[in-house]
Amino acid sequence: MDDHRFETREVHSHERRDPFGALMPPIYANSTYEYASPTETKAGFRYSRDAVPTRTALEESFANFEGGEHASAFASGMAAIDAVFTATLSAGDHVVAAENLYAETHDLLTDVYADYGVEMTHVPVTDTEAIRDAMREETALVYFESPTNPVLNVGDIAAAADVAHDGDAALAIDNTFASPYLQRPLELGADVVVESLTKYQCGHSDAIAGAVATNDTEIAEDVEYVQYRRGGIPSPFDCFLVVRGMKTLSSRMDRHCENARRVVDALVANEHVTEVYYPGLESHENHDVAARQMDDYGAMIAFELEGDVDTVTEFAAGLDVITLAESLGGVESLVEVPATMTHQDLSSEALAAAGIPETLVRLSIGTEHHADLVADIEGAIAAAFE
Ligand SMILES: Cc1ncc(COP(=O)(O)O)c(C=O)c1O
């Protein structure tokens, strides 16, 4: 199956293990498995924190999508990210991370791992030389999202991999905003890819999960060690929902991207919009890098309106089709204000350092009809400026 195109592999990417021939991996709501003898399981499964057929199917699919030999699934994207940090870092190590990270990833590094004796330097990921300048003898990990949440910076993954490897460090990429249909960091040279499956892979806003994939056996073993010891595993039901979503990732993503293009065109043309952040725009700082390493530009857009926080509040209130909510990657379009919603835990200094103005608006463009989305946005902007 590996030689087939993504659209074929996504439908057939896990082994079918069900004894009755079920096409989809059933929800094995089960904690323990019968042994054939004290030294031999009956069918390879022994205890559900260790492995469950439903989760194994998800891990096989994720590994296939990302081009990784090994994959481990977790109860959330954050649990997966935490496993990457535990697997790659020890006390005294140094991390070079993007100045613009999902807020909880930022907090995990600056609060939790700082307490374990890990130091961090924030850099703009759009500048590979800044990554090189920040490298130290003790740097064990270079870590960033691409595109970044929420201002859609794009880092050059292949160039960052060279810099990390020159310094004997690993490069880990959070691929949540792109999804493996649009970008495969391992193929570009990253050592680890991590993703919130809650978003595009699940695609229907009905489950929380995360996963890590790698071709590095040592890192894979460490991640599996953390998965089993810390026990942050997804439930079989959530695995089932995510596997179901993964089978339609490419068709949804194509439509997400096409819709996003239409919305970006409308935003750029709107007289009240002062800034549009979208890697597909030729004016985007790293458009050329995005064009090289992504198959399309995704469906996350950020923008700024004239006016102040009240204008943004009025804009959000004026939307009808698009819902004011956190998260992204579902079939329904969402709008949010990062400074007071997803990134509310960041201090005003951290928000400024991450380049997140309080008036920034983030859109996750869904799969509704593009004309309805554009009309909704244009109508809400007009109402906010009436
Ligand atoms: C880029 C990115 N990484 C990781 C996460 C965390 O994922 P989860 O909510 O599944 O823990 C998020 C959540 O929004 C995210 O946007």
Ligand as a Chemical Component Dictionary entry (heavy atoms), coordinates in Angstrom:
data_LIG
# 
_chem_comp.id                   LIG 
_chem_comp.type                 NON-POLYMER 
_chem_comp.pdbx_formal_charge   0 
_chem_comp.three_letter_code    LIG 
# 
loop_
_chem_comp_atom.comp_id 
_chem_comp_atom.atom_id 
_chem_comp_atom.alt_atom_id 
_chem_comp_atom.type_symbol 
_chem_comp_atom.charge 
_chem_comp_atom.model_Cartn_x 
_chem_comp_atom.model_Cartn_y 
_chem_comp_atom.model_Cartn_z 
_chem_comp_atom.pdbx_ordinal 
LIG C1 C1 C 0 -0.801 23.893 16.889 1  
LIG C2 C2 C 0 -1.413 23.143 18.035 2  
LIG N1 N1 N 0 -0.715 22.176 18.641 3  
LIG C3 C3 C 0 -1.227 21.467 19.679 4  
LIG C4 C4 C 0 -2.485 21.731 20.169 5  
LIG C5 C5 C 0 -3.005 20.945 21.328 6  
LIG O1 O1 O 0 -3.889 19.976 20.884 7  
LIG P1 P1 P 0 -5.023 19.306 21.826 8  
LIG O2 O2 O 0 -6.045 20.349 22.071 9  
LIG O3 O3 O 0 -5.485 18.142 21.033 10 
LIG O4 O4 O 0 -4.322 18.915 23.095 11 
LIG C6 C6 C 0 -3.261 22.722 19.571 12 
LIG C7 C7 C 0 -4.611 23.021 20.064 13 
LIG O5 O5 O 0 -5.272 23.918 19.620 14 
LIG C8 C8 C 0 -2.704 23.457 18.478 15 
LIG O6 O6 O 0 -3.390 24.430 17.871 16 
# 
loop_
_chem_comp_bond.comp_id 
_chem_comp_bond.atom_id_1 
_chem_comp_bond.atom_id_2 
_chem_comp_bond.value_order 
_chem_comp_bond.pdbx_ordinal 
LIG C1 C2 SING 1  
LIG C2 N1 SING 2  
LIG C2 C8 DOUB 3  
LIG N1 C3 DOUB 4  
LIG C3 C4 SING 5  
LIG C4 C5 SING 6  
LIG C4 C6 DOUB 7  
LIG C5 O1 SING 8  
LIG O1 P1 SING 9  
LIG P1 O2 DOUB 10 
LIG P1 O3 SING 11 
LIG P1 O4 SING 12 
LIG C6 C7 SING 13 
LIG C6 C8 SING 14 
LIG C7 O5 DOUB 15 
LIG C8 O6 SING 16 
# 
